[in-house]
Amino acid sequence: GDAGDVVATLVQNRFLGNGDYCNPQVLNPFLPAVQGAEFADGVASEADLPSEIRASPDDTCFDRAVSFYDSGSVEEFEFGIDLDDGIDIDEAGDGDLLVSMTDTEIFGNQDEGADFDEEDAGDVSVSFVRSFAEQNTDDGFRTSESGPGNLNALVYAVLARKNGGNGLRFDEAGEGTANVEVNRTTTANNDDGKDTGLRVTKEGGGEGSLRVVDSDFRDGIDVRNIAVTIGNQ
């Protein structure tokens, strides 16, 4: 938080089987019968929703998210169990988030395999080189930027398969740009296999680009507001 950069260099690491301390088999009985819903404007107030969970084995394991209309009525709510990632780094404030990952294995984690988030002013720049993510419950590799900063990503010789979400996901929201380059990368059998190999999105102002070279996305690509170039070296 606040001003200052976060810099991480990861070489020959293994992130295996993290995030299951909030065991769903133990905690599921404490979830409300209705765990999420959407409402029209003016239909529901926060008093109509299930309250925060108390007296479970670990109340901090639960997420309760509520969004509101400008009128103050509830637009949507959702309860969930907060499983965790293989590696998760967040930066908020005026600094940058700079991550380099090389020769790293990310396997069987209970949420995203690798999750890097930057918000407010500041850029996020990530490189994933000769690394793989497999059988994570959510996205294999995920990077997001929200605010006026930019998102820059280089993916080289990466394998992402059999993850519960996208193999690779990059999201930029705000006034910054999104630039993603993917080279010699393979994805397969992520989520339902329908455009879930690689997702790149751009919301707000700014531009977005994706360049794909010598790669094999067997489960497809999903882009939103992104200019795409696909070719060989």
matplotlib code that plots the C-alpha trace (Angstrom):
import matplotlib.pyplot as plt

x = [0.0, 0.9, 3.9, 6.7, 7.2, 6.9, 9.5, 9.6, 12.0, 11.1, 13.5, 13.1, 10.3, 7.5, 4.1, 2.2, -1.1, -1.5, -4.8, -6.8, -6.7, -10.2, -11.5, -14.8, -15.9, -15.7, -17.1, -19.8, -22.5, -22.0, -22.8, -26.3, -28.9, -28.9, -25.3, -25.8, -28.5, -29.0, -31.9, -33.5, -33.1, -35.2, -36.1, -33.6, -31.8, -28.8, -31.1, -32.7, -29.4, -27.9, -25.6, -21.9, -21.0, -20.2, -19.3, -17.8, -14.4, -12.8, -15.0, -12.1, -12.4, -15.6, -16.0, -19.2, -19.4, -22.3, -22.7, -25.2, -27.1, -26.8, -30.1, -28.6, -30.5, -28.7, -27.7, -25.9, -24.5, -22.4, -21.0, -18.0, -15.2, -11.9, -9.5, -6.1, -3.5, -0.1, 1.4, -0.5, 1.1, -1.0, 0.3, -1.9, -0.9, 1.5, 4.1, 4.6, 4.4, 7.2, 7.3, 9.7, 9.0, 11.3, 11.4, 8.6, 6.0, 2.5, 0.4, -2.8, -3.4, -6.9, -7.5, -5.4, -2.0, -0.2, -2.2, -0.7, -2.8, -2.0, -4.4, -4.4, -1.5, 1.4, 2.1, 2.2, 4.8, 5.1, 7.1, 6.5, 9.3, 9.6, 7.0, 3.8, 0.5, -1.6, -4.7, -5.2, -8.8, -9.1, -6.9, -3.4, -1.7, -3.6, -2.5, -4.7, -4.3, -7.0, -6.5, -4.4, -1.4, -0.5, -0.3, 2.6, 3.1, 5.6, 4.8, 7.5, 7.5, 4.7, 2.3, -1.1, -3.5, -6.3, -6.9, -10.4, -10.3, -8.4, -4.9, -3.6, -5.6, -4.7, -7.2, -6.7, -9.3, -8.9, -7.0, -3.9, -2.8, -2.6, 0.2, 0.6, 3.1, 2.9, 5.5, 5.9, 3.1, 0.6, -2.7, -5.2, -8.2, -8.7, -12.2, -14.8, -12.4, -14.4, -12.0, -10.4, -6.7, -5.9, -8.1, -7.0, -9.5, -9.3, -12.0, -12.1, -9.8, -6.5, -5.7, -5.0, -2.9, -2.1, 0.6, 0.8, 3.7, 4.3, 1.8, -1.0, -4.2, -6.1, -8.9, -9.1, -8.6, -11.0, -10.2, -12.2, -11.3, -7.9, -6.2, -4.8, -1.8, -1.1, 1.8, 5.1, 8.6]
y = [0.0, 3.7, 4.9, 2.5, -0.5, -4.2, -6.2, -10.0, -12.3, -16.0, -18.6, -22.4, -22.3, -24.8, -23.7, -26.9, -27.6, -24.2, -22.7, -25.5, -24.5, -23.2, -26.7, -26.6, -29.9, -28.4, -24.9, -25.6, -26.2, -22.7, -21.0, -19.6, -21.5, -18.7, -17.9, -15.2, -13.3, -10.3, -7.8, -5.0, -1.5, -0.8, -4.4, -5.4, -3.7, -5.0, -5.9, -8.5, -10.3, -13.1, -11.6, -12.2, -15.6, -16.0, -19.0, -21.2, -22.9, -19.9, -16.9, -15.3, -18.1, -16.6, -13.8, -11.7, -9.3, -6.8, -4.2, -1.4, 0.8, 4.5, 4.5, 2.5, -0.7, -4.0, -4.9, -8.2, -10.2, -13.3, -15.6, -17.8, -19.7, -17.9, -20.5, -19.2, -19.1, -20.6, -17.2, -13.9, -10.4, -7.1, -3.5, -0.5, 3.2, 5.0, 2.3, -0.4, -4.1, -5.9, -9.7, -12.1, -15.8, -18.4, -22.2, -22.4, -25.0, -24.1, -27.1, -28.1, -24.8, -24.1, -20.8, -19.1, -20.6, -17.2, -14.0, -10.5, -7.4, -3.7, -0.9, 2.9, 4.8, 2.6, -0.1, -3.9, -5.7, -9.5, -12.1, -15.8, -17.9, -21.7, -22.2, -24.2, -24.1, -27.2, -28.4, -25.2, -24.6, -21.2, -19.4, -20.8, -17.4, -14.2, -10.5, -7.4, -3.7, -1.2, 2.6, 4.9, 2.5, 0.1, -3.7, -5.2, -9.0, -11.3, -15.0, -17.4, -21.2, -21.6, -24.5, -24.1, -27.0, -28.5, -25.4, -24.6, -21.1, -19.7, -21.0, -17.4, -14.2, -10.5, -7.7, -4.0, -1.6, 2.2, 4.7, 2.7, 0.4, -3.4, -5.0, -8.8, -10.8, -14.6, -16.9, -20.7, -21.3, -24.1, -24.3, -27.2, -28.4, -25.3, -24.8, -25.9, -25.6, -22.8, -20.0, -20.5, -20.9, -17.2, -14.2, -10.6, -7.8, -4.0, -1.7, 2.0, 4.3, 3.4, 0.7, -3.0, -5.3, -9.0, -10.6, -14.4, -16.2, -20.0, -20.9, -23.6, -22.6, -25.9, -24.4, -21.1, -17.4, -14.8, -11.1, -8.0, -4.6, -6.0, -5.7, -9.2, -10.2, -13.9, -15.3, -17.1, -15.8]
z = [0.0, -0.4, -2.5, -3.5, -5.7, -5.2, -7.0, -7.0, -8.8, -8.8, -10.1, -9.9, -7.3, -6.6, -5.3, -4.6, -2.9, -1.1, 0.2, 1.5, 5.2, 4.8, 4.2, 2.3, 3.7, 7.2, 6.4, 3.8, 6.4, 7.8, 4.4, 4.1, 2.1, -0.6, -1.3, -4.0, -5.9, -8.2, -7.7, -9.6, -8.3, -5.2, -4.5, -1.7, 1.2, 3.1, 5.9, 3.6, 3.1, 5.1, 7.8, 8.1, 9.3, 13.0, 15.2, 12.5, 13.0, 11.2, 10.3, 8.4, 5.8, 4.4, 1.8, 1.8, -1.2, -1.6, -4.4, -4.4, -6.8, -6.6, -4.8, -2.0, -2.7, -3.2, -6.7, -6.0, -3.1, -2.9, -0.2, -0.7, 1.1, 0.7, -0.5, -1.4, -4.2, -4.9, -4.8, -4.4, -4.6, -4.4, -4.8, -4.1, -4.2, -6.5, -6.9, -9.6, -9.3, -11.1, -11.2, -13.1, -12.9, -14.5, -14.4, -11.8, -11.1, -9.9, -9.2, -7.3, -5.4, -4.2, -6.0, -8.6, -9.2, -9.5, -8.8, -9.2, -8.8, -9.0, -8.4, -8.3, -10.0, -11.1, -13.7, -13.4, -15.5, -15.4, -17.3, -17.1, -18.7, -18.9, -16.2, -15.9, -14.0, -13.7, -11.7, -9.8, -8.8, -10.6, -13.2, -13.7, -14.2, -13.5, -13.6, -13.2, -13.2, -12.2, -12.3, -14.5, -14.8, -17.6, -17.8, -19.6, -19.9, -21.6, -21.7, -23.1, -23.2, -20.6, -20.2, -18.5, -18.5, -16.4, -14.3, -13.1, -14.7, -17.6, -18.3, -18.5, -17.7, -18.0, -17.1, -17.4, -16.2, -16.2, -18.4, -18.9, -21.8, -21.9, -23.9, -23.8, -25.8, -25.9, -27.5, -27.7, -25.1, -24.8, -23.0, -22.9, -20.9, -18.8, -17.3, -19.8, -22.8, -24.5, -25.1, -21.7, -22.7, -22.7, -21.7, -22.2, -21.4, -21.5, -19.9, -19.6, -21.7, -23.3, -25.8, -25.6, -27.7, -27.8, -30.0, -30.2, -31.8, -32.2, -29.6, -29.3, -27.5, -27.7, -25.5, -27.3, -26.7, -25.3, -25.9, -25.2, -26.6, -27.6, -31.0, -31.8, -34.0, -34.5, -36.5, -36.6, -35.7]

ax = plt.figure().add_subplot(projection="3d")
ax.plot(x, y, z, "-o")
ax.set_aspect("equal")
plt.show()
